[in-house]
């Protein structure tokens, strides 16, 4: 099957890793369905093979719209890239619990809902690949970031259980576990993690795209359940 016949659904595609993946896949000739809340940013992906769907991923009605659009338009989906996510951290006295619960709704509840929704479709079509953008904090924790790490641990646990359930089938689940990547994720922080952690050369979204391409290039019998990628100064 040529790239143009492969359908990729990318969440969180208006910025950061999601945007870079959607852009790279479209340039490779894949058909891309890009979803996010910010329509003006999604429109920057404009290409004949990119279809944008604007909405809030935590809204089950929007997820139904994504599912219906994908399968009514193309009749299949080959790749789900779960890139949508946010971060809320802080000391006990300062952390905003409403931001924490909103993070859980997006990083866990919405992601789990969409993953299961697409996996039911993958079961019916007999193939598919879920690629989850996790984090090194899906394998470790640090002070003030426990809630965020918990959302990524949840993603890792689900991914491994699904991998086991799907073993022997043509449906794959992969987790990418980046260290610090330069995106908008930390744009409002008073001290950027680059300075706080002494990381002089963080990863770029191009590094993550290269990792994605490596995973997609593997022969059908190969599985890559987890792949960690770190900048050289990353110590944790």
C-alpha positions as CSV (number, residue, x, y, z in Angstrom):
1,X,0.0,0.0,0.0
2,X,1.5,3.4,-1.0
3,X,1.7,6.2,1.5
4,X,-1.1,8.1,-0.2
5,X,-3.5,5.2,0.6
6,X,-2.5,5.2,4.3
7,X,-4.7,7.2,6.6
8,X,-3.1,8.9,9.7
9,X,-5.1,10.5,12.5
10,X,-3.0,13.0,14.5
11,X,-4.3,14.6,17.7
12,X,-2.8,17.8,19.1
13,X,-1.7,18.7,15.6
14,X,-1.8,22.5,16.1
15,X,1.7,22.8,17.7
16,X,4.7,21.0,18.9
17,X,5.2,17.3,18.3
18,X,1.7,16.8,16.8
19,X,2.2,19.6,14.3
20,X,5.6,18.3,13.3
21,X,4.3,14.7,12.8
22,X,1.3,15.9,10.8
23,X,3.5,18.1,8.6
24,X,6.1,15.4,8.0
25,X,3.6,12.7,7.2
26,X,1.8,15.0,4.7
27,X,5.1,15.7,3.0
28,X,5.7,11.9,2.8
29,X,2.4,11.5,0.9
30,X,0.3,10.1,3.7
31,X,-3.3,11.2,4.0
32,X,-3.5,13.1,7.3
33,X,-6.5,13.9,9.5
34,X,-5.2,16.7,11.9
35,X,-7.2,17.5,15.0
36,X,-6.8,20.2,17.6
37,X,-8.7,23.2,19.1
38,X,-6.9,26.0,17.3
39,X,-8.2,26.1,13.7
40,X,-5.9,28.9,12.6
41,X,-2.8,26.8,13.6
42,X,-4.2,23.7,11.9
43,X,-4.7,25.7,8.7
44,X,-0.9,26.2,8.5
45,X,-0.8,22.5,7.6
46,X,-2.7,23.3,4.4
47,X,-2.1,20.6,1.8
48,X,-4.4,18.6,-0.5
49,X,-3.7,15.5,1.6
50,X,-4.4,17.2,5.0
51,X,-7.9,17.3,6.5
52,X,-8.4,19.4,9.6
53,X,-11.0,18.8,12.3
54,X,-11.3,21.5,14.9
55,X,-12.7,20.7,18.4
56,X,-12.1,19.7,22.0
57,X,-10.8,16.2,22.2
58,X,-12.3,15.9,25.8
59,X,-15.7,16.2,24.2
60,X,-17.1,12.7,23.4
61,X,-19.3,14.2,20.6
62,X,-16.2,15.6,18.9
63,X,-14.5,12.2,19.1
64,X,-17.6,10.7,17.5
65,X,-17.2,13.3,14.7
66,X,-13.6,12.3,14.2
67,X,-14.5,8.6,14.0
68,X,-17.4,9.2,11.7
69,X,-15.5,11.5,9.4
70,X,-12.5,9.2,9.1
71,X,-14.5,6.0,8.3
72,X,-17.2,7.7,6.2
73,X,-14.6,9.5,4.1
74,X,-11.8,6.9,3.8
75,X,-13.3,3.7,5.1
76,X,-10.2,3.0,7.2
77,X,-7.5,4.4,9.5
78,X,-4.0,3.0,9.5
79,X,-2.3,5.1,12.2
80,X,-3.5,6.9,15.4
81,X,-0.9,9.3,16.8
82,X,-1.9,10.4,20.3
83,X,-0.1,13.7,20.6
84,X,-2.7,15.8,22.4
85,X,-1.6,16.6,25.9
86,X,-0.9,19.3,28.5
87,X,1.2,19.7,31.6
88,X,0.3,21.0,35.1
89,X,3.0,20.9,37.8
90,X,3.7,22.8,41.0
91,X,4.5,22.5,44.7
92,X,1.7,21.4,47.0
93,X,0.9,24.9,48.2
94,X,0.9,26.4,44.6
95,X,-0.5,23.8,42.3
96,X,-3.8,24.6,40.6
97,X,-5.9,21.5,41.1
98,X,-8.4,22.5,38.4
99,X,-5.5,22.5,35.9
100,X,-4.5,19.1,37.2
101,X,-7.9,17.6,36.7
102,X,-8.2,19.2,33.2
103,X,-4.8,17.6,32.4
104,X,-6.1,14.2,33.5
105,X,-9.2,14.7,31.3
106,X,-7.1,15.3,28.2
107,X,-4.0,13.2,28.8
108,X,-5.8,10.2,30.2
109,X,-9.6,10.2,29.8
110,X,-9.8,11.6,26.3
111,X,-6.7,9.7,25.0
112,X,-8.0,6.4,26.4
113,X,-11.5,7.0,24.9
114,X,-10.1,7.7,21.4
115,X,-7.6,4.8,21.6
116,X,-10.3,2.3,22.4
117,X,-12.6,3.8,19.8
118,X,-10.0,3.4,17.1
119,X,-8.9,0.0,18.3
120,X,-12.4,-1.4,17.8
121,X,-12.1,-0.2,14.2
122,X,-8.6,-1.7,13.9
123,X,-10.0,-5.0,15.1
124,X,-12.7,-4.9,12.4
125,X,-10.2,-4.0,9.6
126,X,-7.5,-6.4,10.9
127,X,-4.7,-3.9,11.1
128,X,-3.6,-0.6,12.5
129,X,-0.9,1.1,14.7
130,X,-1.3,3.3,17.7
131,X,1.6,5.6,18.4
132,X,1.5,7.3,21.8
133,X,3.6,10.3,22.7
134,X,4.5,9.5,26.3
135,X,7.5,10.9,28.2
136,X,10.5,9.9,30.1
137,X,8.2,10.9,33.0
138,X,6.2,7.9,32.0
139,X,9.0,5.9,33.5
140,X,10.3,8.1,36.3
141,X,9.0,10.9,38.6
142,X,10.4,14.1,40.0
143,X,9.2,16.5,42.7
144,X,6.2,18.8,41.8
145,X,5.5,16.8,38.6
146,X,3.9,13.7,40.0
147,X,0.4,14.4,38.6
148,X,1.8,14.8,35.1
149,X,4.0,11.7,35.4
150,X,0.9,9.8,36.6
151,X,-0.9,10.6,33.3
152,X,2.1,9.3,31.3
153,X,2.4,6.2,33.6
154,X,-1.2,5.6,32.8
155,X,-0.5,5.8,29.1
156,X,2.4,3.4,29.4
157,X,0.3,0.9,31.4
158,X,-2.5,0.9,28.9
159,X,-0.1,0.6,26.0
160,X,1.7,-2.4,27.5
161,X,-1.6,-4.2,28.3
162,X,-2.9,-3.5,24.8
163,X,0.3,-4.8,23.3
164,X,-0.1,-8.0,25.2
165,X,-3.8,-8.3,24.3
166,X,-3.0,-7.7,20.6
167,X,0.1,-10.0,20.4
168,X,0.0,-12.2,17.3
169,X,-2.3,-9.7,15.4
170,X,-1.5,-7.1,12.8
171,X,-2.3,-4.3,15.3
172,X,0.6,-2.5,17.0
173,X,1.0,-0.2,19.9
174,X,4.1,1.9,20.4
175,X,5.1,4.5,23.1
176,X,7.7,7.1,22.4
177,X,9.3,8.5,25.6
178,X,11.1,11.8,24.9
179,X,13.1,13.8,27.3
180,X,12.9,17.5,27.0
181,X,11.7,18.7,23.6
182,X,11.5,22.3,22.6
183,X,7.8,23.0,22.1
184,X,5.1,25.3,23.5
185,X,4.5,23.0,26.4
186,X,6.7,25.1,28.8
187,X,6.2,28.5,27.2
188,X,4.5,30.0,30.3
189,X,6.9,28.7,32.9
190,X,9.0,31.3,34.8
191,X,12.1,29.1,34.5
192,X,12.3,26.8,31.5
193,X,13.3,23.2,32.2
194,X,16.3,23.8,29.9
195,X,17.8,26.1,32.4
196,X,16.5,24.3,35.5
197,X,17.9,21.0,34.4
198,X,21.0,22.2,32.7
199,X,20.0,20.8,29.3
200,X,22.0,22.9,26.8
201,X,20.7,21.2,23.7
202,X,17.1,19.9,24.1
203,X,15.5,17.6,21.5
204,X,13.7,19.2,18.6
205,X,10.4,18.0,17.1
206,X,12.5,16.9,14.1
207,X,14.2,14.4,16.4
208,X,10.8,13.0,17.3
209,X,9.8,12.8,13.7
210,X,12.9,10.9,12.9
211,X,12.0,8.4,15.6
212,X,8.5,8.1,14.2
213,X,9.9,7.3,10.7
214,X,12.2,4.7,12.2
215,X,9.2,2.9,13.9
216,X,7.1,3.1,10.7
217,X,10.0,1.7,8.6
218,X,10.1,-1.6,10.5
219,X,9.0,-4.8,8.7
220,X,5.6,-6.3,9.7
221,X,7.0,-8.9,12.0
222,X,8.9,-6.3,14.2
223,X,7.3,-4.6,17.2
224,X,8.7,-1.6,19.0
225,X,6.6,-1.2,22.1
226,X,8.7,1.5,23.7
227,X,11.4,3.8,22.5
228,X,13.1,6.4,24.8
229,X,14.9,9.4,23.2
230,X,16.9,11.8,25.3
231,X,19.1,14.8,24.9
232,X,22.7,14.2,25.9
233,X,22.5,16.4,29.0
234,X,19.4,14.7,30.4
235,X,20.3,13.1,33.7
236,X,17.0,11.8,35.1
